[in-house]
C-alpha cells in the first residue's frame, strides 16, 4: 500500500558485544512531525544512519511509501547530521548548488533553490563565504539548507536546533511546520524537549537502543497521570510526608509538587496544606514531556520484554509500548499486556 509514510520496522544493530539497536520500530506518516528523543547513546543517530544507508542493519527493514528503501528512494531524503557535514573551505552557495545537483536537479533549478532557501533561512548574504567563516548558528542554517535544497520527500534531522539562537529556532520551527503542511514526513531528534512538545504530533522515547514509549504528545502526558502543585509559603519541608494520598513530593521554584496515589482525595491534601498557613496555589498539572522522559528513562523498560515491541493501537499505529501511571509511578508496558 502506498501511503507516503516512513516505516522503521524491527531494526537491530550490534557492534561486537555492544547492542546499539534492539528491534527499533516506529513509523512517521506523511505530513507528520515525529520527535525522536533519548539520552546520548540511546540509538537515535544509529537509526537515522540506517535510514540513510550509511549503516547496514543486522535485522529489520526501512520502508517508504510501502516499499523497501532503494538508492533512488534515499536520494529523495533530506538528511541533516548532528555533526556538521559540509565542506568547510567550500563557499556556501557553491556547496548548496553542488548538493542539489547530486540529488538530480538541473543547474538552473539548483541555483534557484539555493537562493530561495538561503533567503528563507537568513543566510543569503553569506552565500559567497566559506562555510568555516560562518558562525556556528549560521553553519547550522546552511546545513539545514543542504537538507532542503533538493525538495526532499522525507526529512531526517539529527539535532537540528543545536546551537541556534531563539530567532533561528523560530525560523527552523516554521520551516518544519511548512514541510509538515506540504505532506512531508519529518523525523528529528532533539534534547530540547520543550520544542519537541510544542512542535511534534508524535513522540518516541528511546532508551538502550529500544523504543520504550511512543504516542501522541497529549496521550503520553495524559498517561503519565497528574501532578498536584501546592504553593504554601509557610509550610516547611516534609509537610506532606505521611499523607496516604502522596506517593512522592519535591520542591520546584518555591512550590511543592506532589505525585498522588491512584484515587487519592486531594481535599485531604488541601486541608493539610491549609493547616500550615495560607495556600496561594493548589492546582493539578499534567507532567511535561521533560518530566515524562526523566521518569521513563530512569525507570527503564519492564524486565524480560521481547526484543521487538510492535503492536497496533486503536488508530492502527505501531506503538508497541505505552505509559501507564501505576501506584504513583510512571511505568512502561507492552500494549495489551499486564502492568
Rosetta blueprint (number, residue, H / E / L):
1 X L
2 X L
3 X L
4 X L
5 X L
6 X E
7 X E
8 X E
9 X E
10 X E
11 X E
12 X E
13 X E
14 X E
15 X E
16 X L
17 X L
18 X E
19 X E
20 X E
21 X E
22 X E
23 X E
24 X E
25 X E
26 X E
27 X E
28 X E
29 X L
30 X L
31 X L
32 X L
33 X E
34 X E
35 X E
36 X E
37 X E
38 X E
39 X L
40 X L
41 X L
42 X L
43 X L
44 X H
45 X H
46 X H
47 X H
48 X H
49 X H
50 X H
51 X H
52 X H
53 X L
54 X L
55 X L
56 X L
57 X L
58 X L
59 X E
60 X E
61 X E
62 X E
63 X E
64 X E
65 X L
66 X L
67 X E
68 X E
69 X L
70 X L
71 X H
72 X H
73 X H
74 X H
75 X L
76 X L
77 X E
78 X E
79 X E
80 X E
81 X L
82 X L
83 X L
84 X L
85 X L
86 X L
87 X L
88 X L
89 X L
90 X L
91 X E
92 X H
93 X H
94 X H
95 X H
96 X H
97 X H
98 X H
99 X H
100 X H
101 X H
102 X H
103 X L
104 X L
105 X L
106 X L
107 X H
108 X H
109 X H
110 X H
111 X H
112 X H
113 X H
114 X H
115 X H
116 X H
117 X H
118 X H
119 X H
120 X H
121 X L
122 X L
123 X L
124 X H
125 X H
126 X H
127 X L
128 X L
129 X L
130 X E
131 X H
132 X H
133 X H
134 X L
135 X L
136 X H
137 X H
138 X H
139 X H
140 X H
141 X H
142 X H
143 X H
144 X H
145 X H
146 X H
147 X H
148 X H
149 X L
150 X L
151 X L
152 X L
153 X L
154 X E
155 X E
156 X E
157 X E
158 X E
159 X L
160 X L
161 X L
162 X L
163 X L
164 X L
165 X L
166 X H
167 X H
168 X H
169 X H
170 X H
171 X H
172 X H
173 X H
174 X H
175 X H
176 X H
177 X H
178 X H
179 X H
180 X H
181 X H
182 X L
183 X L
184 X L
185 X E
186 X E
187 X E
188 X E
189 X E
190 X L
191 X L
192 X L
193 X H
194 X H
195 X H
196 X H
197 X H
198 X H
199 X H
200 X L
201 X L
202 X E
203 X E
204 X E
205 X E
206 X E
207 X E
208 X L
209 X L
210 X E
211 X E
212 X E
213 X E
214 X E
215 X E
216 X E
217 X H
218 X H
219 X H
220 X H
221 X H
222 X H
223 X H
224 X L
225 X L
226 X E
227 X E
228 X E
229 X E
230 X E
231 X E
232 X L
233 X L
234 X L
235 X L
236 X L
237 X L
238 X L
239 X L
240 X L
241 X L
242 X L
243 X L
244 X L
245 X L
246 X E
247 X E
248 X E
249 X E
250 X E
251 X E
252 X E
253 X L
254 X L
255 X E
256 X E
257 X E
258 X E
259 X E
260 X E
261 X L
262 X L
263 X L
264 X L
265 X L
266 X H
267 X H
268 X H
269 X H
270 X H
271 X H
272 X H
273 X H
274 X H
275 X L
276 X L
277 X L
278 X L
279 X L
280 X L
281 X E
282 X E
283 X E
284 X E
285 X E
286 X E
287 X L
288 X L
289 X H
290 X H
291 X H
292 X H
293 X H
294 X H
295 X H
296 X H
297 X H
298 X H
299 X H
300 X L
301 X L
302 X L
303 X L
304 X L
305 X L
306 X L
307 X L
308 X L
309 X L
310 X L
311 X L
312 X L
313 X L
314 X L
315 X L
316 X L
317 X L
318 X L
319 X L
320 X L
321 X E
322 X E
323 X E
324 X E
325 X E
326 X E
327 X L
328 X L
329 X E
330 X E
331 X E
332 X E
333 X E
334 X E
335 X L
336 X L
337 X L
338 X L
339 X L
